[in-house]
Amino acid sequence: MTTINFLNYSDCMDADLKALETKLTGLISLCVDLRNQNAQLRQDLDATLRDTAELKANMAQASERIEALMETLP
């Protein structure tokens, strides 16, 4: 009878290990996806920061030109 219980325990343990393996595989996959998304977001942020800096420089240039034009007006 001990052998039968041991075999049942082993089957239950195998099922639990399979379930754990499935969950771990899903978790690892999710981590990989999140890491890829994070990398993409960092690239997007860098591009946005570059665009913002460029737009600020353009606005400063336009402001200087407008001020120069205003000084030439009577």
C-alpha positions in Angstrom: 0.0 0.0 0.0 2.9 2.3 0.6 4.1 1.8 -2.9 0.7 2.8 -4.3 0.7 6.0 -2.3 4.2 6.8 -3.4 3.2 6.3 -7.0 0.2 8.6 -6.6 2.3 11.1 -4.8 4.8 11.0 -7.7 2.0 11.5 -10.2 0.6 14.5 -8.3 4.1 15.9 -7.9 4.7 15.5 -11.7 1.5 17.3 -12.4 2.5 20.1 -10.0 5.9 20.3 -11.5 4.4 20.5 -15.0 2.1 23.3 -13.9 5.0 25.1 -12.3 7.0 24.7 -15.5 4.2 26.1 -17.6 3.8 29.1 -15.2 7.6 29.7 -15.3 7.7 29.5 -19.1 4.9 32.0 -19.2 6.7 34.3 -16.7 9.9 34.1 -18.6 8.1 34.9 -21.9 6.4 37.9 -20.2 9.8 39.1 -18.9 11.3 38.9 -22.4 8.3 40.8 -23.9 8.5 43.5 -21.2 12.3 43.8 -21.7 11.7 44.3 -25.4 9.0 46.8 -24.8 11.2 48.6 -22.4 14.0 48.8 -24.9 11.6 50.2 -27.5 10.2 52.7 -25.1 13.7 53.9 -24.3 14.4 54.4 -28.0 11.1 56.3 -28.4 12.0 58.5 -25.4 15.4 59.3 -26.8 13.9 60.2 -30.2 11.3 62.4 -28.4 13.9 64.1 -26.4 16.0 64.8 -29.5 12.9 66.2 -31.3 12.0 68.4 -28.3 15.5 69.8 -28.2 15.4 70.5 -31.9 12.0 72.2 -31.6 13.2 74.3 -28.7 16.2 75.4 -30.8 13.9 76.3 -33.7 11.6 78.3 -31.5 14.5 80.2 -30.0 15.8 80.9 -33.5 12.4 82.1 -34.7 12.0 84.3 -31.6 15.4 85.9 -32.3 14.4 86.5 -35.9 11.1 88.1 -34.9 12.8 90.3 -32.4 15.3 91.4 -35.0 12.5 92.2 -37.5 10.6 94.1 -34.8 13.7 96.3 -34.2 13.8 97.2 -37.9 10.2 98.4 -37.9 9.6 102.1 -37.4 
